[in-house]
Amino acid sequence: MGAMDDAFVLAGMPVELDTLELFEVVVNVVNDWRREGHQRIRGRELWAEVSRKDLRFLRLLTPPTNISEAEQTANAVTSVKKIVSFASAIGESLQETLSYLTSVKVQEWGLLALPDELIGTIIELAVYGDRIEIDLSSLQLSHVCRRFRDVALRLPVIWTDLSCRWHGHALVGLYAERSNGLGLNICASDDSLDPKSPHPHDRYKADACARFFQATVAYRDEWRSLFYLGNHSIHLLLRKDLRLPRLEQLRVCSDYIHIFERYEMPIIKSVHFFDVIPQRPLASSLTSFSIMLNKPTGMNMDDCTSLLKFFEATPSIVDLQMRFCCRVQTEDAPVVPVVTLQNVQTFKLDVENPGRSDVHQLVRAIQMPNLSAMDLYVAFEERNQTPPRNSEAFDLLPDPSLHTNLRHLRLTATFISEFWKYHEARYLQETSSDGKLHGFILTLDASQVPFLTTLTLRTHFDFRLTETQLFPLRRLELEKCGRVTRALLKDLRKCLERDNKWEAFEEVVVYDCKRIPKNNKSSKLVGGNMRVLLKAPGKPMGFEGLYRENLSFWKMP
């Protein structure tokens, strides 16, 4: 037996050197046994071979019969105890190493090194982003890797949207379960679907969409929003009396038989109609209403009357949005009925070619005495050399005598996009003689908005203020006004000095206005209160921006 001095410490336990020799004997026996072709070795076979290899293990498997054999057996027991101690020391050492490895987190790189909250935000942006419809499903993103799956399963909000275009009927139950009671947003519209096409692929898609409907109707108590295109025959599945207790948002396109009027929607908050004029009120909880009309035959007086009657029966509207891409004809009626919407505070109006339509009469028939903010988007399509008249745009403003609370106006006046280059080249060029523009100037009279405090402008035209008394303007914002010149700032200065309103005026904000120099001379025109933005404001202007921001099916609050 080796002395204790000839020892080293393993995992806090001293191990004698002869123990290593004993352990080596056991290992050699196992290796020899394996090299001889044996697949396994039993315990008694192992120690029988060990006792033949080393006398220290003699008499290990047989009981002693005399004093000499008893001493040999005691030596064998001592040797085995040393091996057991050595194996125990190795086990403790491995346990320490294992504990250390499990306590240290493996360094992750790239995307996976981000915290769960940030990965969750990335997943939400990938699902929704800035698009009206999704093209990456939650299920796809949850299959990227195990980390993505763990985070995605803890985000019930990304499992709330179901579309017949992107999801099959078999996924409806899965999404309903993982949404964890947040509700479901059902999109039953596929722009690429033509149910009347004889092509087998189109018939297959129509059948798939029908199966999707059948699957979602089973979860109608979970519907939080619904969007459907009514001119598809497959939507006849929705032509039934349904009670939708959680539905808050409804979007309907081209539903000429008004399927939605058969639904009971007790808490509906917002509706968006495309080429659909509702015929009866929906619910007293409705606060947001938007409509876009692009009927090929235009709107006649009957259509206008139906719309006004709906407004009259829905006084709860707070946010009103209207877009007219077609002609509105009211000349056959001697008087357009007037309705009053007491609760409307925000009014967004988008009109194409107002000079060819009677839309201003329809708008003037809607009285909103508590209106405080208005977004007016006007697009012109003039192919002749006559510039649009001021009245074509500003007659769309509400009657100032009845709307004394109107304080904020966002005005966008432009050409329809496909005619912009035509006008840019033909009419909006400077002449070599006087350097003035060819008549495309909009002039706002203070009497049309006498209580206005904030004006936000985006236009392809030049813009001026009349020399009459100015409204109590405090803030002027100019965004991408390519033809507005410093003359507008001079008009503003004259009006502020004449009416002694410098103290109340706050600032002029300018972004991407090429004809307004960004220097001290321009700033001094407004008392040094001019601020130049280097990037676009966050909120888009015009109905297109409003549509993308507020009417998107996938952007429910």
N, C-alpha and C positions, 0 to 999 in steps of 0.2 A: 504494500500500500504506500502510495507516495505521501510525502509530508505535506502539511497544510500550507507550507511556504510555497510549494510548487503548485499553486492554484491561481486561477483568475476568476473574475466576477462576471457573471452573465445575468443580466436583468435583475441585479441586486442580490444574486445568490452565488456564493463561492463554489467553484467546480474544480475538483482535483484532476490532475493531468491524466492519471490512470483511468479515470472515467471516460475520457475521450478514446483511449485505447479499447476499452470494453465496448463502447458504442460503435467504434470502427469495425470490431469483430462481427457485430450483429449486421451492420450494413453490408459487409463483404459476403456474409452467408446469403443474404437476400439477393445480391447481385449474381452470385454463383448459381443460385437456384433459378434465377430468371434466364441466365445464359444457357442453361441446360434445356431450355424449352418449356419449363413449367409456367403455367398461367397464374397459379396462386400457390400459397403455402399456408398451412394451418399453424396454429400456435404451438402445439406439441412438436410438430415437425421442425419448426424454426428453432426451438430451444434444444431439441435433440441434436441438430446439426451444430449449434453453437457450442454445446458441451463437448462435442467431439473435436472442435477446433481449438478450444482454450480450456485448460484444466481448471481455471477459476470458476467455470460453470459446471464442473463435474458434480455428479449426484444431484443435479437440479430437479430431475423428473422422477427420481426414485427415493423412497424413504430410507434413512440410515438404519443399519442393523448393529453397528458397534461404535465405539468412541471415535475411531479414525474417520469413519464415514460421516459421523455427526459433525466433525470439524470441517470436512469437505462441503457438507451441505450448508453450514453456517457461512463459509466463504462465498459459496454460490449465491446465497440470499443477499449477502452484502453487496456483491457485484450487481445483482439485479436492482437493488435499492439505489445504487449510484446511477444506473441507467434511467430509472424512473425519475430521480431528481433532475438529471440532465434534461430529460424530455419535458419535465415540468418547467424548467428554466427557459427552454426554447419556446414553450407555449406562452409563458408570460411575456417574453420578448415580442413574440408575434402579436399578442393582444395589445401591447403598448403601441406597436407600429400601426395596427389596424385602427385603434382609437384615434391616433394622430391623423391618419389618412381620411377618416370619416369626418373629422372636425374641421379640416381645411377644405374650403370651397375651391373647386377647380376654376381657374381664371378663364372667363369667357371673353370672346372677342367679337367685335363688330356689333351687329344688331342684337345678338343674344346677350350682350353685356349690359343692355339697357334695363332699367327697372320695369317691373310689371306694369305700372301705371302708364309709362311712356309707350311700351309695346301695345297696351290696350288702345291708346290714342292712335297709334299707327294703324292698327287693325280697323278701327272705326273710320279713319280717313280713307283707307283702301276700299272699304265697303261703300261709303257714301261719296267722299271727295267733293268735287264741285259739279257733279253731274246730276241730271234729273233722274236718270235711271242707273241702276247698278250694273256693272259688268264683272265684278268679283264677288262671289258669294261667300257668306260666312263659313260655309262648310269647306270650301276650297282653302280658305285661309287657315282654318283649324287643322288642315292636313299638311301644312308647310313643315312643321317639326313638332316635337313633343312640347317644347316651351310655348309655341304658339297655341297649341291645342289647350294646354292648361289655362292660359290667359283667356282664350276665346270662350271657354266653358264658364268662366266667371264673369262674362260680359253679356247678360241677357238682352241688352239693348240691340246687339247686332243680330239677334235671332228673331227680330220682330217683323221683318219685311219679307213678304212672299209675293213673287211675280210669276205669272203663268209662262212668261218668256224664259225665265232663268231657273225655275224650280219645278220639278215634277210633282205629281200628286203624292208620291211616296214620301216626300220630305215634309209634307204639311204637318203631320203628327210630331215629327222630330223637332221642327222649329217651334211648334206650339208648346212643347215640353220645355225646351231650353230657353224660351222667352221668359219663363218664370213669372207668369202673370202680368207682364207689362203690357200685354195686348198685341194684336197683330195688325199690320198694315197690308192690306190686300190690293194688289195691282192686277186687275183682270183685263189688261190691254196689251196687245202685241201688234206693233205697227207693221211688222213684216208678215202678218198673217192675212191670208185671203181665203176665207171659208168657201167662196164660190168657185175657186180654182179647181179644175179637174185633176191637177197634178197630184200624184200619190203623196208627195212630201207635204203639200199643203193640207191634204185631208188628214194625214197623220198628225200634223201640228194642231189642227182643229180638234181632233179627238183628244189629244193630250191636254189641250186647254179646257175642254169640257170635263175631263176627269179631274183636273185641278180644281174647277169650280165645285164639283160635287164633294171633293175632300175638304175644301175650305168652309162650305156651308155648315158642316158639322161643328165647326168652331166659331160660328157667327156671334156667340156671346162674347168672344174675345176680340172681335173686330174693333179696331180703333180708328182706322181710316179705310176708305174704299175708293178705288178708281176703276172705272170701266168705260169701254167704248161701245156705245149702244147700237151701232149699225151692224154688228156681227150676229149672225143667227145663233151662235153658241151662247150668247148672252140671254137667250130665252130661258135658260136655267135659272136666271135671277128674277124672272118674271113671276114672282110669288110674294105673298104677304110674309114679310120677315120682321121680327122684332130685334133690333140691334141696340142693346142696352148700353154699350160702351162706345158707340160710334161718335167720334168728335169731328171728323173731317170727311167730306164727300167731294169727289171730283167726277164729273160726268161729261162725256164727249159724244155729241151726235146721237143722243137718245131721243128719237122723234116720237116715241110712244110713252116717254116719261115713266120708266120702270121705277125710278127712285121714289115716286109719289106713293107707292104701295108700301113703303117701309115705315116702320115706327122707330123714330130716332129721338128719344126723349132728351138727350144731352148734346145734340149736334151743335157745334160751335162755328164751323166755317164750311162754306160750300163754294165750289168753283165750277162754273158751267162754260162749256165750249160749244157754241152754236146750239144752245138749248136755252129756252126762256121758260122758267117755271110758271105753272099755272095756279098753284095754290101755296099757301104758307106751309113751312116745314115744322118749325118749333119755336117757342118763345125764347129758347136759349141761344139762338143764332145771333152771333155778333159780327162775323166777318163774311162778306159777300163779294165775289168777283165774277165777272162774266166777260167772255171774249166772243164777239160775233163777226163771222166772216162768211155770211150767207151769200151764195152767188147771186140771188135775186134781190139782195138788200133787205132792209127792214122797212115794213110798211107801218101804217098807223095802228093796225091791229096789234102788231108786235110791240110797238111802243106802249100801247095801252095796257097790254098784258104785263109788261115789265113794271110799269108804274103801279098797277094794282098789287103786284107782289110786294113792292116796296111799302105800299100803304098798309098791307096786312102784316108787315114784318118791321115794326118800329124799333126792334131791339138792335138793329144793325149799328155798329160802331165804326167799323172799317169797311169802306166801300171802294171797290176797284172795278173800272169799266174800260173795255178796249173795243173800239169799233174799227174794223178793217173793211167794212162794206158801207154802202150808202144808206142813209137814214132819211126816209121821206115822210114828212108830216104835212105837206101842202094841201092834202085833201081834207084835213080837219080844220074847222074854223078856230077851235080852241084846243090846246093841249092841256089835259087835266094836270093839276098841280098836286104834288104830294109833299108832305113834310116829314123829315126824318130828324127827330129831335136829338137823337143820341150819336149821330155821326160826328166823329172828330177828325178823321183822316179820310181824304178823298183822293184817289189816284185815277187819272183819266188819260187814255191813250187814243188818239184819233189820227187816222190817215186821211189826207186830202179833205180837211174840214170845209174848204170852199165849195166842194161838190156835194155837200150833204146838209141836211137840216139837223144835224146832231146837236147844234147849240140850243135849238128849241127844246129838245129832249132834256138836255142838261139843265137848262134854266127852269124846267118844270119840277126839278128836284130841289127843294129848299132844305138847307141844313143849317139852322141858326146857330148851332154850337160848333160848327166847323172851325178848326184851328190850324190845320196844315193841309196843303194841297200839292200833289205832284201832277204837273201837266206836261204831257209828251205829245208833240205835234210833228207829224212827218208829212212833207209835201212831195208831190210828184208832178211838177209843172214842166211840161215839154215845150211850152211857148216861151216867148221872151218877156212875159209879164211877171214881175216879181209878186209873191204872195202879199196880200193886204194884211195890215195889222189886225183888222177885224177878224180875219180867218182864225187867228190864234187867240186873241184876247177876248173875243165874244164867248169863248168857252169858259171864262172865269165866272164864278157865281155872282149874282146880283149884290153889289157892295152894300146896298141899303138894308139887305136882309141877312148879310153874313158879316156882322161887325166883329166877330171873334177871329177872323182869318188873320194869322200872324206870320205864317211861314209858307213860302211858295218856292217850289223847285220846278223850274221851267226848262224843258228841252225842246228846241225847235230845230229841225234838221230836214234834210232830204231823205227820201227812201233810198236805201243803200245802193241799189242798182243804178240810180240816176245821179248819184253824188259826183262821180268823175265827170259826167256830162256837164253838170252845172259848174263844177270847179274849173273846167277848162273854158267854158263859154261865158259865164256871167260873173264869176268871182275873181276876176283878174283886175289888177290896177291898170288904169289908162296912163299913157305916157304924158298926157297933158296936165291933168289936175291931180292924179294920184288917188282919186276917190273910187269907191266901189260902185258898181252898176246897180244902184237902187235896192239891193237886198239888205235893207235896214229895218229892224223891228224897233218900234218906239213904244215904250210903256208909259201910259198916262197914270199919274198918281190917283186920279179919281176912280180908276178901275179896281184898285186895291188900297183904299185910303188908310188902312190900319196895319199895313205890312211892316214887320220889323226885320225879317230875314229873307233875303232873296238869293237863291242858288241858281246859277245859269249855266247851261251848256248848249251851244248853238253853232251852226255853220254860218249864221248871218252876223252882220254887225248889229250892235245893240246900243240904243240911246235912251236917255230919260228926257221927258218933256220939260220945258222951262216953267211949267206951272208948279203949284205947291207940291213939295215932296212928301211922300208918306214917311212915318217915323222910323226910317231905316236905321238899324244898328249894326247890321252885318251883311256884307256882300261877298258871295263866293262865286268865282269864275273858274270853270273847269273845262278845259279843251275848247275854249272859245277862239278858234283860229282866225276869225275876222273881226273880233272886237278890238278896238284901238284904245289909245290913251284918252281919246275924246270922251269916253264914258266916265273916266275918272274926273275929267274936267267938269262934265255935267254934274257929277255927284258933289264936287267941291262947291260949285255955284249954288246948288240947292241947299247944301248944309249951311253955307255962309248966309244965304238970304233968309232962311227960316230959323237961323240961330240954333242949330241942333248938333253942334260939334260935340258937346259934352256927352250926349247919349250915344253917339256913334262909337263903335268898338273897333272894327277892322275890316280890311279887304283881304280876302284870301285868293291867291292866284295859283293856278296849276296849268301848265302847258298852254299858255296863251301867247302865241308867237309875236303878235303885234303890240304887246304891252312890254316895253323895256323893263328889265329887272334892275333898276338903278334908283339912286336917291331922288332923281327928278320925278319919277313916277310916284315914289312913296310920299314925297312932299305934297303932292297934289291932294292927298287924303290925310294930311297932317302927320305923316310918318307912320300911319297905322296900316301898312301893307305887309303881308306875310306871303312869301313864295314857298310853295310846296314842291319838293323834289320827287315825290311819288304820289300816285293817285290816291284820293280819299278812299277809305275802306268801303263805303256804301255806294253801290253803282247807281247811276242816274237813269231815268227813263223807265218805261214799262218793262223793257226787256230785262233790265236789272232787277226790277221788282218781281217780275215773273220768276226769275231764277232764284231769287232770294226767299220769296214768301209763298209761292204757289207750288213749289216742288213737292211731289208726293213723298219723296224720301227725306224730307227735311221737316217733319212734324216737330213742334216744340215739345 
